[in-house]
Amino acid sequence: MKTRLVLISLFVLVAMLAAQQATYDEAYRPQFHFTPEINWTNDPNGLVYHDGEWHLFYQYNPFGNLWGHMSWGHAVSADLLRWKHLKVALPEEDGVMIFSGSAVVDNSNTSGFGRNGKPPMVAIYTSRTETDQHQSIAYSVDRGRTWTKYAGNPVIDINEAAFRDPKVFWHKQTKKWIMAVVLANRRKVRFYGSSDLKRWEHLSDFGPAGAHPVSNWECPDLFELPIEGEAGATKWIFQVDSGQGHPWKGSGCQYFVGEFDGKTFRNDNPPETSLWLDWGRDFYAAQSYSNVPSQDGRRVVIGWINNWMYARKIPTSPWRGGQSIPRELTLRRFQEGLRLTQRPVRETESLRGEDLQLANVSIEAASREIGRRKFGGDALEIQAEIELGSAAEVGFRLRQGEGEETLVGYTIDPAEVYVDRTKSGEAGFDETFAGRHSARLEAKDGRVNLHILVDRSVVEVFAGDGRVAITDRVFPKPSSKGLSLYSNGGSARIIELKMWKLDSVW
C-alpha cells in the first residue's frame, strides 16, 4: 500500500511538472511575439542594447501564473525577434519585490561599477514593500548575466507608497543622468538628475495632464525625436501609462509632445489634450530602448499585450502575458500638430514565408483568389492599400472559423479604422472583453492603407502609414484559420495587397 502511495505521488509530481513544460505550440501561444516559457509576466523593463544584444527584462513571477513575487525575468536577442531565455536577473528577496524600471550602459563609468575597462550595465528599479516604494540600483559587468545590488540602496526614498517605475537616460547637454519616476496616485512625474546614478537631485514635476479621469500614472518614458522632413528639428516625447482611463476602458499609454531643457518638461499642447499611443485594449507599459547605436538611430519600443481589467483571467497556460512586436517610433507633422507614428521593426520581414500578392482587383475578386489559393493561417502579415470607391466599409476577416471571425476594417462615416473582436472566440472569461475598438483616421485621396500582424492570439494593426495603432488579444479555436475581405454599401478596389505567412521564432 505504501509503495502504491509513493508511486501515485510520483505520478502526480511528474504530471504537474509536465503540465508546466512549455511546448511553444499551445493553442494561444504567439509564434513571433515574446512570451516567457512559463508563468506570469507583465511590464517590459530595462530595455537596453549592449555588446550586440537587445536585452529584454520583464516583470515576472517565477512561482506561478498570476501576479505576485515580482522579479525581473531576462531574455536576449540579436534581432529583436528570436529570444534566448536567461535566468531571473533580479529576484524578489526578503519580501521586497522588484517592480518596474530601466537599464543603461554606463559607458563613461560614472558610477564606478565598471571593471577592467568594461562599462557596467546598471539597472534602476523600484523596490516595493507592503508600505513603501523606493528606487534602487544594481549593476552587471558580465553582459547582464549576473547582477549585484548596490550596497547603498535605496538611492531615492521619499516615504511614498506609490512612487515607482524609474526610467533613466543620459542627457548630453547637461552631462547628467535624468530619471523620470511617477508619483502614481497623484498623476505626476518627478524628474531627478545625477552625475553618478547613486546621488540624485530633484529637478521638477510635471502633471497632472492629459486624459482624465484616470486612476494613476505608471511606466514613464522621456526621449527626443527628430521631426520627419524638417532637417535639424526635434521634439521631446513624454510617454506615460494609465491603469484606467483609456477610451476603450482599462489600461492605455498616452504621450505628450514638448520641450525638455535638462530640468523641466513643457507640454506644447493644452493640458487637457490626450494623445494615445495605441487605440486597442491590449498595449500597456510601453518602454523604449536605451544605448541603441547611433548608426542604427531608431527609437524602438515594446509594450505589454494585456489589460489590467482582465489580465489575470486570460485563458493561457502554462504562461500568462507577453510583449508586443518591437515597434519603431517616428514623429510626423499633421494638420492638427505633431503626432507619433509606428511601424513594426524591419527585422519582422525575416519571418516572411509563403506569399500572395495581388494588384488592381476588386475586393470580391481578391477574396475569391484568397479562397482559391486557400491562403490563411494564424501567423500572418498583411499590407494593403485600398481604394474606397463607393463602399461605406471595407476590411479583412481574420481567424475565420465556425461562428468565429476577427474584423479589421475601415468605415467612411465616421472615418475610422477598427478591430472588432465580438466574435473572436473565447471571451466569456471576462464580461468586458468582447468589443469593437476604433480610432479616427481620415482617408487620403480616397484611399486607406492597413498593415496587419496576426499571431494566434494577437492582432496588431498599423493604419495610415502608422498614424494609428490598434492592438487586441483574440482567442479563437486553433482550427479558425480562414481569411477573406469584405466591403459593404458599395464597391471598393485593391490597389495593392501583399500577404505572407510568418515563420515561428520558436
Protein Blocks (a to p, Z undefined) as FASTA:
>chain_A
ZZmmmmmmmmmmmmmmmmmpcehlafklcfkbccdfbdcddddehiaceehiacdddddd
fkbcbeehiacdddddfkomaccddddfbdceehiacddddddddfkomnopagehiacd
ddddddddfkbccddddddfegolaccddfkbcfbdghiabdghiacdddfklopacddd
ddfknopacddddfklmaccdfbdcddehjdddfbdchiaddddddehighiacdddddd
dfbhpfngpjdddddddddehlaccdfbdfklccdfbfcfbdghiacdehiafklopacd
ddddddfklmmmoccdfbecdddddddddddddfkbccddddddfklmmmpccddddehi
afklmmmmmmmnopacjbdcddddddfkjafbdcddehiaehiacdddddfbdcdddddf
klnojaklpmklgccdddddddeehiacdddddehjaccddehhhlaccdddddddfklm
cdcdddehiacddfbdcddddddfZZ
